[in-house]
Amino acid sequence: MIYREAGQFKSNYAADMAVFPLRQDRIGIFVIILLAYSMAYFGSTFMLQAVLIPFLIFALAAIGLNMLVGYTGLLSLGTGAFMGVGAYACYKLMTIFPGVNVIVWIFVSGFFAAGIGVIFGLPSLRIKGFYLAVATLAAQFFLQWTFNRVPWLYNYNVSGAIEAPRRTLFDVHIVGAAATPQARYIVVLTIVILLTWIASNIVHGRIGRQWMAIRDMDIAAELMGIRPFKAKLMAFAVSSYYCGVAGAMMVFLWYGGAEYNVFNIEQSFLILFMVIIGGLGSLIGSFFGAALIFMLPIAMGAFLPAIFAPLGIRVGAETIEHLRFMILGAMIIFFLIVEPHGLARLWQIVKQKLRVWPFPY
Amino acid sequence: MSVNPTSAEIAEKAATKTVSETVEPQGARAFEPPAQEPAPPRLFEEVLLAVDNVSLRFGGVTALAEVSFDIRKGEIRAIIGPNGAGKTSMLNCINGFYHPSEGKITFRGEARRKMRPYEAASGGIARTFQNVALFKGMSTLDNIMAGRSLKMKANLFWQMLRFGPAMREEVEHRRVVEDIIDFLQIQAIRKTPVGKLPYGLQKRVELGRALAMEPDLLLLDEPMAGMNLEEKEDMSRFILDVNNHFGTTIALIEHDMGVVMDLSDRVVVLDYGRKIADGTPHEVKRDQKVIDAYLGVPH
């Protein structure tokens, strides 16, 4: 199976406009999804709980932010807060209506985040770039304050934290202490695949083109009859929806409980870094970015002590944590200078090379 | 105003020279006259857009002062003038980027004062820019498809699924876009990001994007700036074809007098924000005020 498009002819426009026009890509994505599901049976509990579940959740948040920053060109630093809105909305809904399935509430909680996102997206109609980033910072601080200071949001819990109640899907525990990582992993994976598919449909369609038009040349876009007002607020809504769902999943399908400071500005920055390193304006880049940032410390924790131990150098957990920040910072500078389109662009180049291999072009 | 015979002579010479040097587009209009002779004017009755006493001021600077002219349905109308005469400001007023300080603009019989650019777009006014304003990160195809945005109606639900009405709509508009791509002969660069294209092709894609809107009035801001002779010929051909095949009314700003005189049915001349002449290319060419504006007046 060589990665080659020779002999694959498109006889209609629908086939030409498919998201994966190459047969090899279609087979590849099918195999990857199959492998991902099989990890539920082959992966260890540590692998699922500490690596794959957070990777998928962060990838979803990164997709959400990427639609805003990468596709529409609106810089936002409120991601963490929008995730928080999703999480708290889901918590309230779950506790007020315990009879309804939790999956429904995870999806519905995204709409609350979308609504809040639209409100904080209103400044984007007048300001751009760094100024908008500062305006979204207001969302970050205000919402985080709200999570802490409005006890109704955490049901007057004395600890101030929200805790996942026990919930089932088809009689299998997926939320709460009794849920196994395997069950939660399958739920997370399914939600992420579904939402990624929808995101890909949106960015390849009219709405995606409008977003990119606004990003590349807003004056010309307005002249094409694209209303900046609608397109930008739509971007904020969709982006915040994704972040909200990711936040709800983070608390109820990964942590099992959370306090207000989980949704702090560091979370926002972390997701922004994922988007930048992964590739602005690329969905697959969001996965790459999440994988790199999330798996780097785990990989370092596994390999560095083993490498340095024979040399008599002890590498502790705190050293790895410091190294992680240093490497992350260096990588962000590197990518901003050398490859602003991030890992996704490198992936593109590799695919292009493979396509003509063994010839140079 | 004293008439300087030398300047008039130079002007006459320049005019005849450019006309004879410009290669005539072949077969655009059946009644294309030989060069030198004034073209028998095509007659247009219905006024599509009327500019009535429009003034535009930025603080103390007057960009436009009491300019009035009309654009009739089906014609090619040129707006010319020396640098800084207010030509682009005029286009910006027409499609809603600027709002005239005084006066009114009537489009299809409806007077309007304040209008956002997207409203002008939905009213049927499309435009290209002096410096190319394409969506650089998108392919040629996506750029032209973006021009169809106004005509696409599928709602968010179907777009999320990329199925049913949304996909039908995509295919339907892709077909129209492919027609435009064929018309402009840019099939080979269909999937190339426009940022990578040479300047001449970018201008062509921009024209395609404006055409995708199926406008009633197409505003072209220096469509041939910075092009070589061949590219200018191609572009002139496209402009004439658009006018002939689709019956699109065109208003263009251009500095190449040969092109202006050959393409346009009527010319309006601006200088320092004022209208100094209006008429057929033949009339305008001989207008003393125009000659003075372009070549200067001795003091």
Boltz contact constraints between the chains, C-beta under 6 A:
constraints:
  - contact:
      token1: [A, 13]
      token2: [B, 171]
      max_distance: 6.0
  - contact:
      token1: [A, 13]
      token2: [B, 174]
      max_distance: 6.0
  - contact:
      token1: [A, 14]
      token2: [B, 171]
      max_distance: 6.0
  - contact:
      token1: [A, 198]
      token2: [B, 160]
      max_distance: 6.0
  - contact:
      token1: [A, 201]
      token2: [B, 160]
      max_distance: 6.0
  - contact:
      token1: [A, 201]
      token2: [B, 162]
      max_distance: 6.0
  - contact:
      token1: [A, 205]
      token2: [B, 159]
      max_distance: 6.0
  - contact:
      token1: [A, 206]
      token2: [B, 152]
      max_distance: 6.0
  - contact:
      token1: [A, 207]
      token2: [B, 159]
      max_distance: 6.0
  - contact:
      token1: [A, 209]
      token2: [B, 142]
      max_distance: 6.0
  - contact:
      token1: [A, 209]
      token2: [B, 145]
      max_distance: 6.0
  - contact:
      token1: [A, 209]
      token2: [B, 146]
      max_distance: 6.0
  - contact:
      token1: [A, 210]
      token2: [B, 149]
      max_distance: 6.0
  - contact:
      token1: [A, 212]
      token2: [B, 138]
      max_distance: 6.0
  - contact:
      token1: [A, 213]
      token2: [B, 135]
      max_distance: 6.0
  - contact:
      token1: [A, 213]
      token2: [B, 146]
      max_distance: 6.0
  - contact:
      token1: [A, 216]
      token2: [B, 135]
      max_distance: 6.0
  - contact:
      token1: [A, 216]
      token2: [B, 136]
      max_distance: 6.0
  - contact:
      token1: [A, 216]
      token2: [B, 137]
      max_distance: 6.0
  - contact:
      token1: [A, 217]
      token2: [B, 133]
      max_distance: 6.0
  - contact:
      token1: [A, 217]
      token2: [B, 135]
      max_distance: 6.0
  - contact:
      token1: [A, 220]
      token2: [B, 133]
      max_distance: 6.0
  - contact:
      token1: [A, 222]
      token2: [B, 117]
      max_distance: 6.0
  - contact:
      token1: [A, 222]
      token2: [B, 118]
      max_distance: 6.0
  - contact:
      token1: [A, 223]
      token2: [B, 117]
      max_distance: 6.0
  - contact:
      token1: [A, 223]
      token2: [B, 121]
      max_distance: 6.0
  - contact:
      token1: [A, 223]
      token2: [B, 127]
      max_distance: 6.0
  - contact:
      token1: [A, 224]
      token2: [B, 146]
      max_distance: 6.0
  - contact:
      token1: [A, 224]
      token2: [B, 147]
      max_distance: 6.0
  - contact:
      token1: [A, 224]
      token2: [B, 149]
      max_distance: 6.0
  - contact:
      token1: [A, 225]
      token2: [B, 118]
      max_distance: 6.0
  - contact:
      token1: [A, 225]
      token2: [B, 121]
      max_distance: 6.0
  - contact:
      token1: [A, 225]
      token2: [B, 122]
      max_distance: 6.0
  - contact:
      token1: [A, 225]
      token2: [B, 149]
      max_distance: 6.0
  - contact:
      token1: [A, 225]
      token2: [B, 150]
      max_distance: 6.0
  - contact:
      token1: [A, 226]
      token2: [B, 149]
      max_distance: 6.0
  - contact:
      token1: [A, 227]
      token2: [B, 118]
      max_distance: 6.0
